[in-house]
């Protein structure tokens, strides 16, 4: 079964563009209800920047139809990224060494603090889990997280911290998917029941990004379409959203269809998530992908 959605429903340039939400939809509740009327899944990326409170996740569950699925991007500290200490819940902030509390960014490596963050993160997602609306926890590792034995151990530890919640792993360095490493990488994910994320992003003929290699390592297949904005992807000092300012053409999306169909035959569920959210591009592409897949299914129905 194929689900299609986007990696945000509240991205600022999307709302400002007026490309998806009608002018009458002006509240956070209205936007989520409107979005859920068009798509059956969404990825929440704001959770990378801060752990939401349980009241927020309860409202997400309450404002969406039955069988709607939320994927949650892991809080940055859990994937080795630097985080703003002020985004930590107060009780965890107080666990930081005093020298770190006034820093703009800190990298948290102390196991006891990571365990406390993990517990808080899991607890805040409980309303989604209780309503069967929790999909994958998206662990997107940083570009400097390269293929190494020690990093395999880090991923394994990440799974342990999530206490059985389903994890999807996205790599951002090409060393994980070279001819010499891909077998070990995918084998490791299968062995540990971790969902591999197939990513589409700009290519430079180097290891700076990952190649588009569709595969499934669990019963869940997960695609993330970032767009192909080569000019902005590696540029420093620009707004993050500008890296995803890219609208896929119909021809580009048609190229994905054979891979999507092949992988979906292997998987129980396949998620197609568009992360090119700048200015509403993700909504346009996700809606168009739904149309194209529907046409493809009609074409595949045998004549009586």
C-alpha positions, 0 to 999 in steps of 0.5 A: 500500500502506497502513502503519499505526503510531505515533510511539513504542513506549516513551512513558512514559505509554503504558507506565505505562497498561498499555493496550497491553503485557501485564504479561509484557512488561517489557523494551525488547526485548520491547516492540519485538518485541510492537509489531512483532507488531501493526504494520508501521511505527513512527516513532522520535521519541527521535532528535529529542532525541539521536543514538542509537548504531549499536548501538541501531539495529542492535538495532532492525533485529535485533528486528523482522520483515523488511519492518518500517519505521522512520521516524526523526525528525531530530535537533533541531539539523538542523531549527533547534531548540535542543538540549541540548549534552550530547546531542551525541556527544563529538567534536561537542561538542568542536567547539562554541565554549567559551561554548556548552558549558555552556548548557542550550540552543544553536542550532547554525548553524555549517555545519561543525558541522551537517555533522558532526552530519549525518554522524554521524546518517546513519552511526548509521542505517546498520544500518536502511538495510542491512536495508531497514528505513529509511523516511523521515527526518521533518524537523519544522520549528519553529512559528516556521519560516514561509513565506519564501524563506530557509526554502525554501533551508534545507530545500534545504540539509537535503536536501543534508546527508542525502546522498540519504536520503529526507526527509519535511517537516512544517510547524508554521506555517500560512503554508506552506499558505495559499491564496496559498502552498500551490501554491509549497510543494507545487511546491517539495517535488515539485521537490526530491523531498521528501515532504509530511507531511499533519498533523492537529492542533487548529485555532484559526482562525489560522496557529498550526497547519497545516490538514489538507490531504491531498496527496502530493508523492512516491511516498510519502504520509505522514500524522501524526495528532497529536490535537485537544487544543485546550486543551493544544496551545498551553499553555506549561509542561506536559509535552509528552505532554499536548499529545497526550492525545487519542483520536480517535472512530470518526466522526473517523477515518471522516472521514479515510478518503476522503482516505487512499484518494484519496492512496493511489491516487496513492502507492506507499506510504502511512504512517498514523502516530498521534502521540497517544501519551499513555496508549496513545491512539495504539495504540488509534487505530492498531489501530482504523484498521487494522480500519476500512481492512480493512473498507473493502477488503472492501467494495470487493471486487467481487461475483462 
